[in-house]
Amino acid sequence: MGSPDPVIDNHSIILFDGVCNLCNSSVLFIIKRDPKARFYFAALQSDFGIAKLREYGISSVVPESVFNT
């Protein structure tokens, strides 16, 4: 693995479903309330998102929808 990126290492990264309107709205909600820019965001479908999922052993298969029963 390459050397750690100090900019990313000092921030929390939120991975989100980039095709989900609720997820995108949630990202905007967080950004508006994060004046110190402590959070970075990456879509699960992005190269970075896929790499992070693999790094932590999480499946990169994203469900089409989330249901609450």
One Martini backbone bead per residue (centre of mass of N, CA, C, O) as a GRO file, in nm:
protein
   69
    1MET     BB    1   0.099   0.033   0.015
    2GLY     BB    2   0.074   0.346   0.037
    3SER     BB    3   0.095   0.633   0.159
    4PRO     BB    4  -0.055   0.822   0.364
    5ASP     BB    5  -0.312   1.057   0.368
    6PRO     BB    6  -0.329   1.334   0.566
    7VAL     BB    7  -0.601   1.451   0.483
    8ILE     BB    8  -0.773   1.193   0.524
    9ASP     BB    9  -0.674   1.107   0.815
   10ASN     BB   10  -0.819   1.388   0.945
   11HIS     BB   11  -1.087   1.244   0.841
   12SER     BB   12  -1.409   1.167   0.784
   13ILE     BB   13  -1.561   0.901   0.598
   14ILE     BB   14  -1.845   0.902   0.384
   15LEU     BB   15  -2.033   0.647   0.263
   16PHE     BB   16  -2.244   0.652  -0.034
   17ASP     BB   17  -2.523   0.639  -0.230
   18GLY     BB   18  -2.511   0.794  -0.546
   19VAL     BB   19  -2.834   0.703  -0.633
   20CYS     BB   20  -2.948   0.829  -0.367
   21ASN     BB   21  -3.149   1.077  -0.265
   22LEU     BB   22  -3.131   1.052   0.043
   23CYS     BB   23  -2.823   1.045   0.056
   24ASN     BB   24  -2.769   1.317  -0.082
   25SER     BB   25  -2.929   1.482   0.127
   26SER     BB   26  -2.756   1.398   0.369
   27VAL     BB   27  -2.497   1.524   0.272
   28LEU     BB   28  -2.602   1.816   0.262
   29PHE     BB   29  -2.678   1.831   0.559
   30ILE     BB   30  -2.392   1.791   0.670
   31ILE     BB   31  -2.242   2.018   0.524
   32LYS     BB   32  -2.411   2.254   0.654
   33ARG     BB   33  -2.306   2.130   0.960
   34ASP     BB   34  -1.975   2.152   0.861
   35PRO     BB   35  -1.764   2.410   0.904
   36LYS     BB   36  -1.484   2.224   0.945
   37ALA     BB   37  -1.462   1.988   0.748
   38ARG     BB   38  -1.458   1.675   0.875
   39PHE     BB   39  -1.600   1.568   0.615
   40TYR     BB   40  -1.598   1.314   0.382
   41PHE     BB   41  -1.700   1.205   0.047
   42ALA     BB   42  -1.819   0.884  -0.097
   43ALA     BB   43  -1.909   0.687  -0.332
   44LEU     BB   44  -1.957   0.353  -0.362
   45GLN     BB   45  -1.906   0.369  -0.691
   46SER     BB   46  -1.637   0.458  -0.653
   47ASP     BB   47  -1.313   0.391  -0.647
   48PHE     BB   48  -1.275   0.467  -0.351
   49GLY     BB   49  -1.518   0.314  -0.233
   50ILE     BB   50  -1.438   0.032  -0.329
   51ALA     BB   51  -1.161   0.025  -0.188
   52LYS     BB   52  -1.271   0.055   0.103
   53LEU     BB   53  -1.446  -0.195   0.108
   54ARG     BB   54  -1.214  -0.393   0.058
   55GLU     BB   55  -1.032  -0.311   0.298
   56TYR     BB   56  -1.291  -0.401   0.504
   57GLY     BB   57  -1.462  -0.648   0.382
   58ILE     BB   58  -1.689  -0.523   0.199
   59SER     BB   59  -1.939  -0.538   0.007
   60SER     BB   60  -2.002  -0.394  -0.328
   61VAL     BB   61  -2.293  -0.472  -0.305
   62VAL     BB   62  -2.570  -0.277  -0.376
   63PRO     BB   63  -2.863  -0.212  -0.285
   64GLU     BB   64  -3.144  -0.087  -0.436
   65SER     BB   65  -3.290  -0.097  -0.146
   66VAL     BB   66  -3.461   0.022   0.147
   67PHE     BB   67  -3.632  -0.155   0.402
   68ASN     BB   68  -3.920  -0.108   0.623
   69THR     BB   69  -4.121  -0.337   0.840
   0.00000   0.00000   0.00000
